[in-house]
């Protein structure tokens, strides 16, 4: 993390503000007379124009030809309408749409500018003030009960303007989420929000770091309304010898013994000759849900989408959304008159949810022309399925589907893992297979794959919530070479990882030729529409937390930082195999500890602190 060599709060530059006179003061008439005049003018002109319009219809006269009196009536109507809309309309719409508690949002920028202007319009600066009153700004009385915070917990405020802004946030006049857009410094916004939170809640955030983090890097993409950052230690397991290459695996975790256990598994794999991996499938999915008037119509679209003759045209429409997105397959499921369409496509080095969603939207627009009675209920119908345990991911796969294996020598099992092959095979069958089946596990036929996946995901800037499907894993163990050695493998069908893609732009023109789009309704063929898609698109920075300094450093340690220019998608596939290899090491070590009865002993040694934490402030 980049350390900012600056104060927490900075005094803003002088801003010029202008006071606007009330619109009512600009009128020569009293307000009630002006309203009466414009009301009368508005309704009289409307009545007159309607009468003239009815007469023209009866006489078959062209309505667009206007007389001088009609032109004057139109001008009077517009003027009165604009006045009434400006006077009554805006406030009326606000009262219906915007909650009463949030009406101050509309004036938040002007309010903060006025506070800053008050400070800059003093007779003298605080440093040159002859009296304390010259350096003070009147502040409104707080409406909410504030809690006292210890002086040591309060942030150093460099100006009274900051104090006024904090009071506005506390009183609800200025929304906390708007501070970054109103202030020039993200660190300053975070400090003001943090101080306001402490005063409102009466709880100290003294143990939560604020400085030492570049808040500009998360603005608009990683985290909203920050008040600090959480420190998670990163340990290194390895070297992991995988596919002939050595990797030092970064793991961000607060669970003691996890890194040490994974490191022991890496050692056992290394001295046994290493592990090998294969990427079986690479496809991200998105599944919209559409509805028809009848189940029969929904079935017709299902047959249309699953017809191989139509796939080429649909692919052209889908692929036009991105330089990397390539449609691979479409799978459908029906529930009554609702149809769930699961699109699978490759996405390069990006995890690709936005990429897939854009392609799906293009196809939905295209299909609506062929099936006008189709109603798109949602771009995601949970048949994808994202961040939820689902059998469709376990069976069909999502993201990267990887299998990783290794043969552990007999002497390594005994000397490094402190157990024997027969005990490991028996424990794996009874625990990971039979025990998980009895528990009704969905993709959880393993010892603790989620531990390793989560630790690597956090260290490398992946989405931790996708640990749900990424941890789907089945661990297999078998005695080989006449029962002397151990063959261990992990199969993980849905590892979801992403990277930073380089910014680039390109103009792509796709011309579609005439195809026969065959629809199985009455065995008739639909002639495809000849279409030309001309699209300009820009691939920007994608990947969420992977662009943050510390997470980027961990990716660089693995040799997979950024998107691969030579072979798009190769870096994300490499990271997926590293995750699977680390899971293999973690499974091997934990199962050995269980078989040897060392689990409790090792956790008491590595997962318990001897430091006296009784004096730690809560």
C-alpha positions in Angstrom: 0.0 0.0 0.0 1.3 3.5 -0.9 1.9 5.7 2.1 0.5 9.2 1.5 2.9 11.8 2.8 0.2 14.3 3.6 -2.0 15.5 6.4 -5.2 13.7 7.1 -7.3 16.9 6.5 -6.3 19.6 4.1 -7.7 23.1 3.9 -9.6 23.6 0.6 -8.8 26.2 -1.9 -10.9 29.4 -2.0 -14.1 28.8 -3.8 -16.2 31.6 -5.3 -19.9 31.4 -4.6 -22.8 33.6 -5.8 -26.0 34.4 -4.0 -29.0 34.1 -6.2 -31.9 36.4 -5.6 -35.3 34.8 -5.0 -37.4 34.5 -8.1 -40.3 36.0 -6.4 -38.4 39.2 -5.7 -37.8 39.7 -9.4 -41.5 40.0 -10.1 -43.2 43.5 -10.2 -46.4 42.0 -8.6 -47.0 40.4 -5.2 -46.5 36.7 -5.3 -50.2 35.8 -4.9 -51.2 38.2 -7.7 -48.6 36.7 -10.0 -49.8 33.2 -9.3 -53.4 34.2 -10.0 -52.5 35.9 -13.3 -50.5 33.0 -14.6 -53.1 30.4 -13.5 -55.8 32.4 -15.3 -53.6 32.8 -18.4 -52.8 29.1 -18.5 -56.3 27.8 -18.3 -57.8 30.4 -20.6 -55.2 29.7 -23.4 -55.8 26.0 -23.0 -59.5 26.4 -23.3 -59.2 28.7 -26.3 -56.7 26.4 -28.2 -59.0 23.4 -27.6 -62.0 25.3 -29.1 -60.0 26.3 -32.1 -58.7 22.8 -32.6 -62.2 21.4 -32.5 -63.4 23.9 -35.1 -60.6 23.0 -37.5 -61.4 19.4 -37.2 -65.1 20.0 -38.0 -64.2 22.3 -40.9 -61.4 20.0 -42.2 -58.9 22.9 -41.9 -55.2 22.1 -41.6 -54.3 22.3 -37.8 -50.7 23.4 -38.5 -51.8 26.7 -40.0 -52.1 29.3 -37.2 -53.6 32.7 -37.1 -52.1 35.6 -35.2 -54.5 35.1 -32.3 -53.6 31.4 -32.1 -49.9 32.1 -32.2 -50.3 34.6 -29.3 -52.3 31.9 -27.4 -49.5 29.4 -27.9 -46.9 31.8 -26.7 -49.0 32.7 -23.6 -49.5 29.0 -22.9 -45.8 28.2 -23.0 -44.9 31.2 -20.8 -47.6 30.4 -18.2 -46.7 26.7 -18.3 -43.0 27.4 -17.7 -43.8 29.7 -14.8 -46.1 27.2 -13.1 -43.8 24.3 -13.6 -40.9 26.2 -12.1 -42.9 27.5 -9.2 -44.9 24.4 -8.3 -43.8 21.4 -10.4 -40.3 20.7 -9.1 -41.2 20.8 -5.4 -44.3 18.6 -6.0 -42.2 16.0 -7.9 -39.6 16.0 -5.1 -42.2 15.5 -2.5 -43.5 12.4 -4.3 -40.2 10.8 -5.4 -37.6 12.0 -2.9 -38.0 11.0 0.8 -38.3 13.9 3.1 -35.2 12.9 5.0 -33.0 13.1 1.9 -34.3 16.4 0.4 -31.0 18.0 1.5 -29.1 15.9 -1.1 -30.2 18.4 -3.8 -28.4 21.3 -2.1 -25.4 19.4 -0.6 -22.8 20.9 -3.0 -24.0 24.4 -2.5 -24.1 23.8 1.3 -20.5 22.7 1.5 -19.4 25.4 -0.8 -21.1 28.0 1.4 -19.3 26.5 4.4 -16.0 26.8 2.6 -16.8 30.3 1.5 -17.6 31.4 5.1 -14.1 30.5 6.1 -12.4 32.2 3.2 -14.5 35.4 3.6 -13.3 36.0 7.2 -11.7 39.4 8.0 -8.4 37.6 8.7 -6.9 34.2 8.5 -6.7 32.1 11.7 -3.0 32.6 11.8 -3.3 36.4 11.6 -6.6 36.8 13.6 -6.5 39.4 16.4 -9.3 37.7 18.3 -10.8 34.3 18.5 -14.1 35.6 17.0 -12.4 36.4 13.7 -11.5 32.8 13.2 -14.9 31.3 14.1 -17.7 30.1 11.9 -21.2 29.8 13.3 -22.4 26.3 13.3 -25.9 24.9 13.6 -27.0 23.3 16.8 -26.9 19.5 16.5 -30.3 17.9 16.4 -29.1 14.4 17.3 -27.6 13.4 20.6 -23.8 13.0 20.1 -21.5 10.8 22.1 -18.3 11.9 23.6 -15.1 10.5 22.1 -11.7 10.4 23.9 -9.4 13.1 22.6 -6.9 10.5 21.6 -9.4 8.9 19.2 -10.3 12.1 17.4 -8.7 13.0 14.2 -6.7 16.2 13.9 -8.8 18.7 12.0 -6.9 21.4 10.2 -9.7 23.8 9.6 -13.1 24.8 11.0 -14.6 24.1 7.6 -13.9 20.4 8.2 -15.6 20.7 11.6 -18.7 22.2 10.0 -18.8 19.5 7.3 -18.6 16.8 10.0 -21.5 18.5 11.8 -23.5 18.5 8.6 -22.9 14.8 8.2 -23.8 14.1 11.8 -27.1 16.0 11.4 -27.9 14.3 8.1 -27.7 17.5 6.1 -24.9 16.1 4.0 -25.0 12.4 2.9 -21.8 10.5 3.9 -21.6 8.9 0.5 -21.2 12.3 -1.3 -18.1 13.4 0.4 -15.7 12.1 -2.2 -17.5 13.9 -5.0 -17.6 17.2 -3.0 -14.1 17.3 -1.6 -10.9 17.2 -3.6 -9.1 14.5 -1.5 -10.4 11.0 -0.9 -8.3 10.7 2.2 -9.8 13.8 3.6 -13.3 12.5 2.8 -12.6 9.2 4.6 -11.3 11.1 7.6 -14.4 13.3 7.9 -16.7 10.3 7.5 -14.7 8.4 10.1 -14.9 11.2 12.6 -18.7 11.7 12.0 -19.2 8.0 12.5 -17.4 8.0 15.8 -19.5 10.9 17.1 -22.8 9.4 16.0 -22.0 5.9 17.3 -20.0 6.8 20.4 -17.6 4.0 19.5 -13.9 4.4 18.9 -12.2 3.4 15.6 -8.7 4.0 17.0 -7.5 0.5 16.1 -8.6 0.8 12.5 -5.9 2.3 10.3 -6.7 5.3 8.1 -3.4 6.7 6.7 -1.1 4.6 4.7 -3.7 3.6 2.0 -4.3 5.1 -1.4 -8.0 5.7 -1.4 -7.9 7.0 -5.0 -7.4 3.4 -6.2 -10.7 2.2 -4.8 -12.9 5.1 -5.7 -15.7 4.0 -7.9 -14.6 0.4 -8.3 -13.8 -1.4 -5.1 -15.4 0.1 -1.9 -17.8 2.9 -1.1 -17.8 5.1 2.0 -14.4 4.0 3.4 -13.4 4.8 6.9 -10.1 2.8 7.0 -8.8 -0.5 6.0 -8.3 -3.9 7.6 -4.9 -5.5 7.9 -4.7 -9.2 6.9 -1.3 -10.9 7.2 0.0 -12.7 4.1 2.0 -15.9 4.4 3.9 -17.8 1.8 3.5 -21.6 1.2 5.9 -23.3 -1.1 7.7 -23.7 -3.3 4.9 -25.6 -5.0 6.3 -27.6 -7.9 3.5 -27.7 -10.4 3.8 -28.7 -14.1 7.6 -28.4 -13.9 7.5 -24.8 -12.4 8.0 -23.6 -8.9 5.5 -21.2 -7.3 5.6 -19.4 -4.0 1.9 -19.2 -3.1 0.7 -16.1 -1.1 -2.1 -16.7 1.4 -3.9 -14.0 3.3 -5.4 -15.4 6.4 -5.9 -15.0 10.1 -6.2 -18.8 10.7 -3.2 -20.1 12.4 -1.6 -23.3 11.1 -3.2 -22.9 7.7 -0.1 -21.6 5.9 2.2 -24.0 7.8 0.0 -27.0 6.9 -0.2 -26.0 3.2 3.6 -25.5 3.2 4.1 -29.0 4.5 1.9 -30.4 1.7 3.9 -28.4 -0.8 7.1 -29.9 0.6 5.7 -33.5 0.3 4.7 -32.8 -3.3 8.1 -31.2 -4.1 10.2 -34.1 -2.9 7.9 -36.6 -4.7 8.6 -35.0 -8.1 5.8 -32.4 -8.2 2.2 -32.2 -9.3 0.6 -31.9 -12.7 -2.6 -30.1 -13.7 -5.1 -29.9 -16.6 -7.6 -27.2 -17.4 -10.7 -29.2 -18.5 -13.0 -26.2 -19.3 -12.8 -22.4 -19.4 -16.3 -20.8 -19.6 -18.1 -18.1 -17.7 -21.9 -18.3 -17.6 -24.9 -16.0 -17.4 -28.5 -17.2 -17.4 -31.4 -14.8 -18.0 -35.0 -15.8 -17.3 -37.7 -15.0 -19.9 -41.4 -15.5 -19.8 -44.0 -16.3 -22.5 -47.8 -16.4 -22.5 -47.7 -20.2 -22.7 -45.3 -23.1 -22.0 -45.6 -24.1 -25.6 -44.1 -20.8 -26.8 -41.3 -21.1 -24.2 -40.5 -24.6 -25.6 -40.4 -23.2 -29.1 -37.6 -20.8 -28.1 -35.8 -23.6 -26.3 -35.8 -25.7 -29.5 -34.7 -22.7 -31.5 -31.7 -21.9 -29.2 -30.6 -25.6 -29.0 -30.7 -26.0 -32.8 -27.2 -26.1 -34.1 -28.2 -24.4 -37.3 -28.9 -21.2 -35.3 -25.8 -21.2 -33.2 -23.6 -19.4 -35.7 -25.9 -16.4 -36.1 -26.3 -16.2 -32.3 -22.6 -16.4 -31.8 -22.0 -13.4 -34.1 -24.5 -11.3 -32.2 -23.0 -12.4 -28.8 -19.3 -12.0 -29.8 -19.9 -8.5 -31.1 -20.0 -7.2 -27.5 -16.3 -7.8 -26.8 -12.9 -8.6 -28.3 -12.5 -11.5 -25.9 -16.0 -12.9 -25.4 -16.7 -16.0 -27.5 -19.9 -17.9 -27.1 -19.3 -21.6 -26.5 -22.7 -23.2 -25.7 -26.3 -22.5 -24.8 -28.3 -24.7 -22.4 -31.9 -24.2 -21.5 -34.3 -25.3 -18.8 -38.1 -24.8 -18.6 -40.3 -24.1 -15.5 -43.8 -23.8 -16.8 -44.0 -20.9 -19.2 -40.6 -19.5 -17.9 -37.4 -20.3 -19.8 -33.9 -20.2 -18.3 -31.1 -19.7 -20.8 -27.6 -20.5 -19.7 -25.0 -18.9 -22.0 -21.4 -20.1 -21.6 -18.5 -18.2 -23.2 -14.7 -17.7 -22.9 -13.6 -14.3 -21.4 -9.9 -14.1 -21.8 -8.0 -13.1 -18.6 -11.1 -11.4 -17.1 -13.5 -13.2 -14.9 -16.0 -11.7 -17.4 -19.4 -11.2 -15.7 -19.9 -7.8 -17.3 -18.6 -9.1 -20.6 -21.0 -12.0 -20.6 -23.9 -9.8 -19.5 -23.3 -7.5 -22.5 -23.3 -10.4 -24.9 -26.4 -11.8 -23.4 -28.2 -8.5 -23.7 -27.3 -8.3 -27.4 -28.8 -11.8 -27.9 -31.9 -10.9 -26.0 -32.5 -7.9 -28.2 -31.9 -10.0 -31.3 -34.3 -12.8 -30.1 -37.0 -10.3 -29.3 -37.3 -9.6 -33.1 -37.9 -13.3 -33.7 -40.1 -13.8 -30.6 -41.9 -10.5 -29.9 -44.0 -12.1 -27.2 -40.9 -12.9 -25.1 -40.6 -10.9 -21.9 -37.2 -10.6 -20.2 -37.8 -10.9 -16.5 -34.1 -10.6 -15.4 -30.7 -10.7 -17.0 -29.7 -13.2 -14.3 -32.2 -16.0 -13.3 -29.9 -17.9 -10.9 -29.4 -20.7 -13.4 -25.8 -19.2 -13.9 -25.3 -19.7 -10.8 -23.1 -17.0 -9.2 -22.0 -17.0 -5.5 -24.4 -19.8 -4.5 -23.8 -23.5 -4.1 -25.5 -25.1 -7.1 -25.5 -28.5 -8.7 -25.3 -26.9 -12.2 -21.9 -25.6 -11.4 -20.8 -28.8 -9.8 -21.9 -30.8 -12.9 -21.5 -28.4 -15.9 -18.7 -26.3 -14.4 -18.3 -22.5 -14.3 -15.1 -20.5 -14.8 -12.1 -22.8 -14.9 -12.6 -26.5 -14.4 -9.3 -28.0 -13.2 -8.0 -31.4 -12.1 -4.6 -31.6 -10.3 -2.8 -34.8 -9.2 0.4 -36.0 -7.7 2.0 -39.3 -6.6 3.5 -39.1 -3.1 6.3 -41.6 -2.4 5.9 -44.0 0.5 8.9 -42.7 2.4 7.6 -39.1 2.0 4.3 -40.2 3.5 6.0 -41.6 6.5 8.8 -39.0 7.1 7.1 -35.8 6.0 3.5 -36.5 6.6 4.0 -38.8 9.6 1.4 -41.4 8.5 1.0 -44.3 6.1 -0.8 -44.7 2.7 -3.4 -47.2 3.9 -4.6 -44.9 6.7 -4.9 -41.9 4.3 -6.9 -43.9 1.7 -9.3 -45.2 4.3 -9.8 -41.8 6.0 -10.5 -40.1 2.6 -13.1 -42.7 1.8 -14.9 -42.5 5.1 -14.5 -38.7 5.6 -14.4 -36.9 2.3 -16.6 -39.3 0.3 -19.0 -41.2 2.7 -19.2 -38.5 5.4 -19.9 -35.8 2.9 -22.5 -37.9 1.2 -24.3 -38.6 4.5 -24.2 -34.8 5.2 -25.8 -34.2 1.7 -22.8 -32.0 0.7 -23.0 -30.2 -2.7 -19.5 -30.0 -4.1 -18.0 -30.4 -0.6 -16.3 -33.8 -1.0 -13.0 -32.5 0.5 -11.4 -31.7 3.8 -10.9 -27.9 3.6 -10.5 -26.6 0.1 -12.4 -23.5 1.0 -9.6 -22.5 3.4 -6.9 -22.4 0.7 -9.2 -20.9 -2.0 -10.3 -18.0 0.3 -6.7 -17.2 1.4 -5.4 -17.1 -2.1 -8.4 -15.1 -3.4 -8.0 -12.4 -0.7 -4.2 -12.2 -1.3 -4.6 -11.8 -5.1 -7.6 -9.5 -5.2 -10.2 -12.0 -6.3 -13.9 -11.7 -5.2 -14.0 -13.6 -1.9 -17.7 -14.3 -2.3 -17.0 -16.5 -5.3 -15.2 -18.8 -2.9 -18.7 -20.5 -2.7 -18.5 -22.1 -6.1 -14.7 -22.0 -6.5 -14.3 -24.3 -3.5 -16.3 -27.1 -5.1 -13.9 -29.9 -4.9 -13.7 -33.7 -4.7 -10.5 -35.2 -3.2 -9.6 -38.7 -4.3 -6.9 -40.9 -2.8 -5.7 -44.3 -4.0 -2.8 -46.6 -3.2 -0.6 -47.3 -6.3 2.6 -49.1 -7.1 1.6 -52.2 -5.3 0.1 -50.2 -2.4 3.4 -48.4 -1.6 2.7 -45.0 -2.9 -0.2 -42.6 -2.7 -2.0 -41.1 -5.7 -4.0 -38.0 -4.7 -6.1 -35.7 -6.9 -8.4 -32.8 -6.6 -11.1 -32.0 -9.2 -12.4 -28.5 -9.0 -15.1 -27.7 -11.7 -15.7 -24.0 -11.0 -12.7 -21.9 -10.1 -13.5 -18.2 -10.9 -10.5 -15.8 -11.1 -9.8 -12.6 -12.9 -7.0 -10.1 -13.8 -6.4 -6.6 -15.1 -6.8 -6.2 -18.8 -4.8 -3.6 -20.6 -6.7 -0.7 -22.0 -7.2 -0.8 -25.7 -9.7 0.2 -28.3 -10.7 -1.3 -31.6 -13.3 -0.9 -34.3 -14.8 -4.2 -35.3 -17.1 -4.8 -38.3 -18.9 -8.1 -38.6 -21.0 -8.8 -41.7 -23.4 -11.7 -41.3 -24.4 -13.6 -44.4 -27.8 -15.1 -45.0 -28.5 -18.2 -42.9 -31.5 -20.4 -42.6 -32.6 -20.0 -39.0 -34.6 -23.1 -38.5 -37.4 -23.1 -36.0 -39.2 -26.3 -35.2 -42.6 -24.8 -35.4 -44.5 -26.6 -38.1 -41.2 -27.7 -39.5 -40.8 -24.3 -41.3 -37.6 -22.4 -41.8 -37.2 -18.8 -40.8 -35.0 -16.8 -43.2 -32.3 -15.1 -41.1 -32.0 -11.4 -41.2 -29.0 -10.1 -43.2 -27.2 -7.9 -40.7 -24.1 -5.9 -40.3 -22.8 -5.1 -36.8 -20.5 -2.2 -36.5 -19.3 -1.8 -33.0 -16.7 0.4 -31.3 -15.7 -0.9 -27.9 -13.0 -0.1 -25.4 -11.6 -2.7 -23.0 -10.8 -0.9 -19.8 -9.4 -2.0 -16.5 -11.3 -5.0 -15.2 -10.7 -7.3 -12.2 -11.9 -5.5 -9.1 -9.2 -5.7 -6.4 -6.4 -7.0 -8.6 -5.2 -3.5 -9.4 -4.6 -2.6 -5.8 -0.9 -2.3 -4.9 -0.6 -5.2 -2.4 -2.8 -7.6 -4.4 -1.0 -6.8 -7.6 2.3 -7.6 -5.8 1.0 -11.1 -4.9 0.0 -11.7 -8.6 3.4 -10.5 -9.6 5.0 -13.0 -7.2 3.1 -15.8 -9.0 4.1 -14.5 -12.4 0.5 -13.9 -13.6 0.1 -10.2 -13.1 -2.1 -8.5 -15.7 -3.5 -10.0 -18.9 -1.4 -12.0 -21.2 -0.8 -10.3 -24.5 0.7 -13.3 -26.2 -2.1 -15.8 -25.2 -5.2 -14.1 -23.8 -6.6 -16.1 -21.0 -3.4 -18.0 -20.2 -2.7 -16.1 -17.0 -6.1 -16.7 -15.5 -5.8 -20.4 -16.4 -2.4 -20.5 -14.7 -3.8 -18.9 -11.5 -6.6 -21.5 -11.5 -4.1 -24.3 -11.7 -2.0 -22.8 -8.9 -5.2 -22.6 -6.7 -5.9 -26.3 -7.4 -2.2 -27.2 -6.7 -2.3 -25.4 -3.4 -5.6 -27.1 -2.5 -4.0 -30.4 -3.3 -1.2 -29.6 -0.9 -3.6 -28.4 1.8 -5.8 -31.5 1.5 -2.7 -33.8 1.7 -1.4 -32.2 4.8 -4.7 -31.9 6.7 -5.7 -35.4 6.0 -2.3 -36.6 7.1 -2.7 -34.7 10.4 -6.1 -36.3 10.9 -4.8 -39.8 10.1 -1.9 -39.4 12.5 -3.9 -37.8 15.2 -1.9 -34.6 15.1 -4.6 -32.0 14.3 -5.4 -30.9 17.9 -1.7 -30.8 18.9 -0.7 -28.7 15.9 -3.5 -26.3 16.3 -2.7 -25.8 20.0 0.9 -25.1 18.9 0.3 -22.7 16.0 -3.3 -21.4 16.4 -3.0 -20.2 20.0 -1.3 -17.0 21.0 0.8 -16.8 24.2 0.4 -13.0 24.3 -1.7 -11.5 27.0 -4.7 -9.9 25.2 -6.7 -9.1 28.2 -5.7 -5.5 28.1 -6.6 -5.1 24.4 -9.3 -2.4 24.0 -12.6 -3.6 22.7 
